[in-house]
Amino acid sequence: MTNFFVGQHVVCVDVDDPPGYAVPLGPLILNTVYTIRDIVYPIGWDGVRLEEIIREIYESSSWNGGEIPYDANRFRPLVESRLDIFNAMLADTPVDAIAETV
């Protein structure tokens, strides 16, 4: 079971089509940040759907139809640096308030 959650930012780390895979991966781009829209648990693997990509509806004997997810193993959580956290905090602070504390 994946440790991802809906709304989480993840980085794509694998864009290679597995040998014999019937459904092309589509527009995944290596090292690109995506947002998880949905998490599903098909038999034997964890899947994620992304805000930035809507895949085609796919039906086969091994898939019951609907938008096919990406394998969650293709992604890693985006780790924000400590500076990003402080910059986000400062973005909501008026410049005058910052100057008064210095």
C-alpha positions in Angstrom: 0.0 0.0 0.0 1.4 3.4 -1.0 2.3 6.2 1.4 1.1 8.9 -1.0 -2.0 11.0 -0.4 -4.3 13.0 -2.6 -3.0 16.5 -3.2 0.6 15.5 -2.6 3.3 16.7 -5.0 5.4 13.9 -6.4 8.3 13.7 -8.9 8.3 11.3 -11.8 11.3 9.0 -11.7 10.4 6.3 -14.3 9.0 6.9 -17.8 10.1 3.6 -19.4 7.3 1.3 -20.9 7.7 -2.2 -19.4 8.2 -4.9 -22.0 4.9 -6.2 -23.4 2.9 -3.4 -21.7 -0.3 -2.9 -23.7 -1.1 0.7 -22.6 1.4 3.4 -23.4 2.4 5.6 -20.5 1.4 8.7 -22.3 2.8 12.1 -21.6 4.8 11.4 -18.4 8.0 13.5 -18.3 11.0 12.4 -16.2 11.9 14.6 -13.2 8.6 16.6 -13.6 6.5 17.4 -10.5 2.9 16.2 -10.6 0.0 16.3 -8.1 -1.8 13.2 -7.0 -5.6 13.3 -7.8 -6.6 9.8 -6.9 -5.2 6.6 -5.4 -6.5 3.2 -6.5 -5.5 -0.3 -5.6 -5.8 -2.7 -8.5 -4.9 -6.3 -7.8 -1.2 -6.6 -7.2 -0.1 -2.9 -7.4 -0.8 0.6 -6.2 -2.0 3.1 -8.8 -2.2 6.9 -8.8 -4.0 9.4 -11.1 -2.6 12.8 -11.6 -4.2 16.3 -11.7 -2.0 17.3 -14.7 -2.8 14.2 -16.9 -6.1 12.7 -17.7 -5.5 9.3 -19.4 -7.9 7.7 -21.8 -10.6 5.2 -20.8 -9.2 1.7 -21.2 -11.0 -1.6 -21.2 -9.5 -5.1 -21.4 -9.8 -8.5 -19.8 -7.4 -7.5 -17.1 -8.8 -4.0 -16.5 -12.5 -3.3 -15.7 -12.6 0.0 -17.6 -12.2 3.6 -16.7 -9.1 5.8 -16.6 -6.1 3.6 -16.0 -3.8 4.8 -13.3 0.0 5.1 -13.3 2.0 2.7 -11.1 2.8 4.5 -7.9 6.4 3.2 -8.1 7.0 5.6 -11.0 6.9 8.5 -8.5 8.7 9.8 -5.4 7.5 12.4 -2.9 8.6 15.9 -3.6 10.9 17.0 -0.8 10.8 20.7 -0.2 13.9 22.3 1.1 13.9 24.1 4.4 14.4 27.4 2.5 11.2 26.8 0.6 9.3 26.5 3.8 10.7 29.8 5.1 10.1 31.6 1.8 6.5 30.5 1.8 6.1 31.9 5.4 7.6 35.2 4.3 5.4 35.4 1.2 2.4 36.0 3.4 4.1 38.6 5.6 4.0 42.3 4.8 7.4 43.9 4.1 6.9 46.5 6.9 6.4 43.7 9.5 9.7 42.1 8.4 11.6 45.4 8.6 10.3 46.0 12.2 11.8 42.8 13.5 15.2 43.4 12.1 
